Amino acid sequence: MVFSSLLFLFWFIPIFFAVYYICPAKWRNAVLFTGSIVFYAWGEPAYLILIFISIFVNYLAGLGIARYSDTGTNSVKRRLVFILALVFDFGMLVVFKYTGFFVQNINGLFGTSIPDPHFTLPLGISFYTFQIASYVIDLYKNDIKCEKNPLDLGTYLVMFPQLIAGPIVIYSRVSDQLRSRSITYEKISDGITTFILGLSSKVLIANTVGQLWNDLEGIGYKNISMPLAWLGVVAFTLQIYFDFNGYSLMAVGLGKMLGFDIPRNFDHPYISTSLTEFWRRWHMTLSGWFRDYVYIPLGGNRKGAARTYVNLFIVWFLTGFWHGAGWNFICWGLFFFVLLTLEKSFLGSFLAGHKVFARIYSLVLIGLSWMIFAITDFAQLGVYFSRLFAFSGLTNCPDALYYVRNYAVVIAIGCLFSTPALSAWFEKRKNRITGIAIQVVLLFMCIAYLADAAYNPFLYFRF
């Protein structure tokens, strides 16, 4: 089940929230847990058992870590429980997400014929693994208290707004809300508004402009002109932003309606004047997770320049690999490692003094990075990059003109809403007649689109 579906909008939401709001506050975690299990099982019943095993193992690990002190023999036992919990959590992720990748590369490198098990990737495993790992790590560091109620820990892990594709919610951020949270008219109203904005971003912009990119895949990259290739870069750049940001906004909105404070995941990343700034604005919960649980524990920038660059390499290798079991994702992560290293060394100071160039530089490189991300076959990636710089035949580009005529409006809208230009205006009016009317119109437009269209992917579901 996805948020941008008529099933979710007209069946799951009304039934779930009617029960959730009617029941006493002390039962709401049970309702939320049950509803989240139904939500997950609707799309992935075969792997529901993994969710229950993860809750069970990490609940027991939490009790074990809390039981043993940091001194003497108990310290060794405590560390052992901690290590076993992380081995289990990340082991499950490695088995289901990366086994095929490792088998294929071992066979290719050594000429072996190890059979590929062809595991189906469980929905949301990359996200909920990072969430539960943060609980175990923070507990071991004594930053949080052990969760002794298995239902509360289970609710934290499977809460349906962020279960499938984030944002990644750290346990310490919502631990108090798991025990007690207020649900007010203002929160519900704000949540509905945020959800509608996210739904509109996903359905009206991402789905529409994504059809252009989908068409290019159908045409074949070798058959497109240079202008159309660059138009494809723009299309995918907008699609992945409004797709993922739209989902994240819906998650934040649903969280508010439940009484939770789910963190923002995006802050207009395409207005960045450097790639360093871009990653402070893009997928902020993932960037924060790698900063807090990988980069800083490795030493961050506190152990000299050489160690800093090694730490950055590790972080960006893992960032790329987290996104997918493919060499293109690793290259995508290392692409950013190289550029961020250059910015940290000398390029950042130059960009700070040349804002216009900095914006062009950022947008072009971000767009090119998305091609590495989107095209998993290196041969096809090479073809696409060759079309981006095929300067011959620029005077005869009927393919590009056709797509410009068909997609100019949605691309212009996407570019406008990638900036904060209208945010302040809407924020002041969202509870007035004008703002409410805009929300109603957007909602009906989304429903009309979903009732008629078959193209409705979520790009980050496969990560």
C-alpha positions in Angstrom: 0.0 0.0 0.0 1.3 3.5 -0.9 0.2 6.9 0.3 -0.6 8.0 -3.2 -3.3 5.4 -3.8 -7.1 5.5 -3.6 -7.1 2.5 -1.3 -5.0 4.4 1.2 -6.9 7.7 0.9 -10.5 6.3 0.9 -10.2 3.2 3.0 -7.1 3.0 5.2 -7.0 6.7 6.4 -10.8 7.0 7.3 -11.0 3.6 9.1 -7.6 3.9 10.9 -8.0 7.4 12.1 -11.6 6.9 13.2 -10.5 4.1 15.5 -7.3 5.9 16.5 -9.2 9.1 17.6 -12.1 7.3 19.3 -10.1 4.9 21.4 -8.6 6.0 24.8 -5.1 7.4 24.8 -3.6 4.4 26.6 -4.7 2.2 23.7 -3.4 4.3 20.8 0.0 2.6 20.6 -1.8 -0.7 20.2 -4.0 0.7 17.4 -1.1 2.4 15.7 1.0 -0.8 15.9 -1.9 -2.9 14.5 -2.7 -0.4 11.8 1.0 -0.3 10.8 1.2 -4.1 10.6 -1.9 -4.1 8.3 -0.4 -1.3 6.2 2.9 -3.2 5.8 1.3 -6.6 5.3 -0.9 -5.3 2.5 2.2 -4.9 0.3 4.7 -7.3 1.8 3.1 -10.1 3.8 5.9 -12.6 3.2 8.5 -10.5 5.0 6.2 -9.4 7.9 8.0 -12.0 10.1 11.2 -10.0 9.7 9.6 -7.1 11.5 8.4 -9.2 14.4 11.8 -10.9 14.7 13.6 -7.5 14.7 11.3 -6.2 17.4 11.8 -9.3 19.5 15.6 -9.4 19.1 16.2 -5.7 19.7 13.8 -5.6 22.7 15.8 -8.4 24.4 19.1 -6.8 23.4 18.0 -3.5 24.9 17.1 -5.3 28.2 20.5 -7.0 28.1 22.4 -3.8 27.5 20.5 -2.1 30.3 21.0 -4.9 32.7 24.8 -5.1 32.5 27.0 -2.2 33.8 30.0 -0.7 32.2 32.5 -2.2 34.6 34.3 -5.5 35.0 32.8 -8.7 33.6 29.5 -7.1 33.1 31.1 -4.6 30.7 32.2 -7.5 28.5 28.7 -9.1 28.5 27.2 -5.7 27.7 29.5 -5.2 24.8 28.8 -8.7 23.5 25.0 -8.1 23.6 25.5 -4.8 21.8 27.7 -6.4 19.1 25.3 -9.3 18.6 22.4 -7.0 18.2 24.2 -4.9 15.5 25.4 -8.1 13.8 21.8 -9.3 13.6 20.3 -5.9 12.4 22.9 -5.2 9.7 23.2 -8.9 9.0 19.6 -9.0 7.9 20.1 -6.0 5.7 23.2 -7.5 4.1 21.6 -10.9 3.5 18.5 -9.6 1.8 19.9 -6.6 0.0 23.5 -7.5 -0.9 23.8 -11.3 -1.2 23.0 -11.2 -4.9 25.5 -8.4 -5.5 28.3 -10.2 -3.7 27.5 -13.6 -5.4 27.5 -12.0 -8.9 30.8 -10.2 -8.3 32.5 -13.3 -6.8 31.4 -15.3 -9.7 32.6 -12.7 -12.2 35.9 -12.3 -10.4 36.8 -15.9 -9.8 34.9 -17.7 -12.4 32.8 -19.6 -9.9 29.2 -20.6 -10.3 27.7 -19.9 -6.8 23.9 -19.8 -7.2 22.2 -16.4 -6.7 19.4 -16.8 -4.2 17.5 -13.9 -5.8 16.1 -12.5 -2.5 13.2 -10.1 -2.9 14.2 -6.9 -1.1 11.8 -6.4 1.9 10.1 -3.1 1.8 11.6 -0.5 4.0 14.4 -2.7 5.4 17.1 0.0 4.7 15.1 2.5 6.7 13.9 0.5 9.7 17.3 -1.2 10.1 18.9 2.3 10.6 16.1 3.2 13.0 16.4 0.2 15.3 20.3 0.4 15.1 20.1 3.9 16.4 18.1 2.7 19.4 20.7 0.0 20.3 23.7 2.3 19.7 22.2 5.2 21.8 21.3 2.7 24.6 24.8 1.4 24.6 26.2 4.9 24.8 23.8 5.6 27.7 22.2 8.4 25.8 18.7 7.0 26.3 16.9 4.7 28.7 15.9 1.1 27.8 12.4 0.7 26.4 10.8 -1.9 28.7 7.5 -2.0 26.9 7.7 -4.2 23.8 4.6 -2.6 22.3 6.2 0.9 22.5 9.4 -0.3 20.9 7.4 -2.1 18.2 5.3 1.0 17.6 8.5 3.0 17.1 9.8 0.6 14.6 6.7 0.0 12.5 4.9 3.3 12.7 3.4 3.4 9.2 4.1 7.0 8.2 7.9 6.4 8.0 8.1 2.6 7.9 8.6 2.2 4.1 10.7 5.1 3.0 11.6 7.3 6.0 12.3 9.9 7.2 14.7 8.0 9.5 13.4 8.8 13.0 15.9 8.4 15.9 14.3 6.8 19.0 15.4 9.6 21.3 13.4 12.1 19.2 10.0 10.3 19.8 10.6 8.3 23.0 8.6 10.7 25.1 5.8 10.9 22.5 5.5 7.1 22.5 4.5 7.3 26.1 2.4 10.5 26.0 1.4 12.8 23.1 -1.2 15.4 22.6 -3.6 15.5 19.6 -5.0 18.9 19.0 -7.1 20.5 16.2 -4.1 22.6 15.2 -1.9 19.5 14.8 -4.5 17.7 12.8 -5.1 20.7 10.6 -1.4 21.3 10.0 -0.9 17.6 9.4 -3.7 17.5 6.8 -2.2 20.5 5.0 1.3 19.0 5.0 -0.1 15.7 3.7 -2.0 17.4 0.9 1.1 19.3 -0.2 3.2 16.1 -0.2 0.5 14.2 -2.1 0.4 17.0 -4.7 4.2 17.1 -5.0 4.2 13.4 -5.6 1.2 13.0 -7.9 0.9 16.2 -9.8 4.6 17.0 -10.3 6.8 13.9 -9.8 4.4 11.5 -11.6 3.8 13.9 -14.5 7.4 14.9 -15.1 8.5 11.3 -14.5 6.7 10.2 -17.5 9.2 12.1 -19.6 12.1 10.2 -18.1 10.1 7.0 -18.6 9.7 7.8 -22.2 13.4 8.3 -22.7 14.1 4.8 -21.3 11.6 3.5 -23.9 13.0 5.4 -26.8 16.6 4.2 -26.0 19.3 6.6 -25.0 21.2 6.2 -28.2 18.3 7.6 -30.2 17.9 10.9 -28.3 19.4 14.3 -29.2 21.7 16.3 -26.9 18.9 18.8 -25.9 16.5 16.0 -25.1 19.2 14.3 -23.0 19.6 17.4 -21.0 15.8 17.7 -20.7 15.9 14.2 -19.3 18.4 15.3 -16.7 16.0 18.1 -15.7 13.1 15.7 -15.6 14.7 13.1 -13.4 16.2 15.7 -11.1 12.7 17.1 -10.5 11.0 13.7 -10.4 13.3 12.3 -7.7 13.0 15.4 -5.5 9.2 15.8 -5.7 8.8 12.0 -5.4 10.8 11.6 -2.3 10.1 15.0 -0.7 6.4 14.4 -1.4 6.5 11.1 0.4 8.4 12.7 3.3 5.9 15.5 3.6 3.1 13.0 3.7 4.9 11.1 6.4 5.4 14.3 8.4 1.8 15.2 7.9 0.5 11.8 9.0 2.9 12.0 12.0 1.3 15.3 13.1 -2.1 13.8 12.8 -1.0 11.0 15.1 0.6 13.4 17.6 4.2 12.7 16.6 7.0 15.1 15.6 8.6 13.4 12.6 11.6 15.5 11.3 11.7 17.2 8.0 13.8 15.5 5.4 14.3 18.2 2.8 15.0 22.0 2.8 14.9 23.2 -0.8 18.1 21.4 -1.7 18.2 22.7 -5.3 18.9 26.3 -4.2 22.3 25.1 -2.8 25.5 26.9 -3.8 27.7 23.9 -3.2 27.4 20.2 -2.9 28.3 20.5 0.8 25.2 22.6 1.3 23.1 20.3 -0.9 23.7 17.4 1.5 22.7 19.6 4.4 19.4 20.1 2.7 18.8 16.7 0.9 17.6 13.6 2.8 18.6 15.3 6.1 17.7 12.4 8.3 20.0 10.0 6.4 22.9 12.6 6.4 22.4 13.1 10.1 22.4 9.3 10.7 25.7 8.9 8.9 27.2 11.9 10.6 26.2 10.8 14.1 26.7 7.0 13.8 29.6 6.7 11.4 31.5 9.9 10.7 31.8 11.2 14.3 32.6 7.8 15.8 35.3 7.4 13.3 36.9 10.6 14.5 35.2 13.1 12.2 37.6 15.9 11.4 39.4 15.8 14.8 42.3 13.5 13.8 44.0 15.5 11.1 43.4 16.1 7.4 44.4 12.6 6.1 42.1 10.8 8.6 39.2 13.2 7.8 39.4 12.3 4.1 39.5 8.6 5.0 36.4 9.1 7.2 34.7 10.9 4.4 35.5 8.2 1.9 34.0 5.5 4.2 30.9 7.6 4.8 30.3 8.3 1.1 31.1 4.7 0.1 28.5 3.5 2.6 26.0 6.2 1.6 26.1 5.1 -2.0 26.0 1.4 -1.1 23.1 2.0 1.3 21.0 3.3 -1.7 21.4 0.1 -3.7 23.3 -3.1 -4.4 25.0 -1.9 -7.5 28.3 -0.4 -8.7 26.5 2.6 -10.0 25.3 3.5 -6.5 28.8 3.1 -5.2 30.2 5.3 -7.9 27.4 7.8 -7.2 28.5 8.0 -3.5 32.2 8.3 -4.5 31.3 11.0 -7.0 30.1 13.1 -4.1 33.1 12.1 -2.0 35.5 13.5 -4.6 33.6 16.7 -5.1 33.0 17.3 -1.3 36.7 16.7 -0.8 37.6 19.3 -3.3 35.1 21.7 -1.7 36.6 21.1 1.7 40.2 21.6 0.3 39.9 24.7 -1.7 36.8 24.9 -3.9 34.4 25.9 -1.2 36.0 29.2 -0.6 35.9 30.0 -4.3 32.2 29.1 -4.5 31.4 31.3 -1.5 32.7 34.3 -3.4 31.0 33.5 -6.8 27.3 32.8 -6.0 26.0 32.8 -9.6 28.7 30.3 -10.7 28.2 28.3 -7.5 24.5 27.8 -8.3 25.1 26.7 -11.8 27.9 24.4 -10.7 25.7 22.8 -8.1 22.7 22.3 -10.3 24.7 20.8 -13.2 26.7 18.4 -11.0 23.6 17.4 -9.0 21.8 16.7 -12.3 24.7 14.6 -13.6 24.9 12.7 -10.3 21.3 11.7 -10.7 22.1 10.1 -14.1 24.7 7.9 -12.3 22.0 7.1 -9.7 19.2 6.4 -12.2 21.0 4.3 -14.9 22.3 1.1 -13.3 23.9 -0.3 -16.5 27.3 1.2 -17.1 27.1 0.7 -20.9 23.8 2.6 -21.0 25.2 5.2 -18.7 28.1 5.8 -21.1 25.6 6.1 -24.0 23.6 8.7 -22.1 26.6 10.7 -21.2 27.8 10.6 -24.8 24.4 12.1 -25.8 24.7 14.8 -23.2 27.8 16.1 -25.1 26.9 15.2 -28.7 27.2 18.7 -30.1 26.6 17.6 -33.7 23.1 18.0 -35.1 22.0 20.7 -32.6 20.0 22.5 -35.3 17.7 19.5 -35.9 16.1 18.4 -32.6 12.4 17.6 -33.2 12.3 15.1 -30.3 13.3 17.8 -27.8 10.8 20.3 -29.2 8.0 17.7 -28.9 8.8 17.1 -25.2 9.3 20.8 -24.4 5.8 21.5 -25.8 4.3 18.7 -23.7 6.2 19.2 -20.4 7.2 22.9 -20.3 4.4 23.8 -17.9 5.1 21.0 -15.3 8.9 21.6 -15.6 8.4 25.3 -14.9 6.1 24.5 -12.0 8.6 22.0 -10.6 11.5 24.6 -10.9 9.4 27.2 -9.1 8.3 24.9 -6.3 11.9 23.7 -5.9 12.6 27.1 -4.4 11.1 28.7 -1.2 9.6 31.5 -3.3 5.9 30.7 -2.4 6.4 29.0 1.0 6.1 32.2 3.1 3.1 33.3 1.1 1.3 30.0 1.5 2.3 29.7 5.2 0.4 32.9 6.0 -2.7 31.8 4.2 -2.9 28.1 4.7 -5.7 28.4 7.3 -7.6 31.2 5.5 -10.2 30.7 2.8 -7.6 31.2 0.1 -5.3 28.5 1.5 -8.1 26.1 2.2 -9.5 26.5 -1.3 -6.0 25.8 -2.7 -5.8 22.6 -0.7 -9.2 21.4 -1.7 -8.5 22.0 -5.4 -5.1 20.2 -5.1 -6.7 17.2 -3.3 -9.4 16.8 -6.0 -6.8 17.1 -8.7 -4.8 14.4 -7.1 -7.8 12.1 -6.8 -8.7 12.7 -10.4 -5.2 11.9 -11.5 -5.0 8.7 -9.4 -8.4 7.6 -10.7 -7.2 7.9 -14.3 -3.5 7.2 -14.4 -1.5 4.0 -14.1 1.9 5.5 -13.7 2.4 5.9 -9.9 5.9 4.7 -8.8 7.8 5.5 -5.6 11.4 5.7 -6.5 12.8 5.2 -3.0 10.8 2.0 -2.3 13.5 0.0 -4.0 16.2 1.2 -1.5 
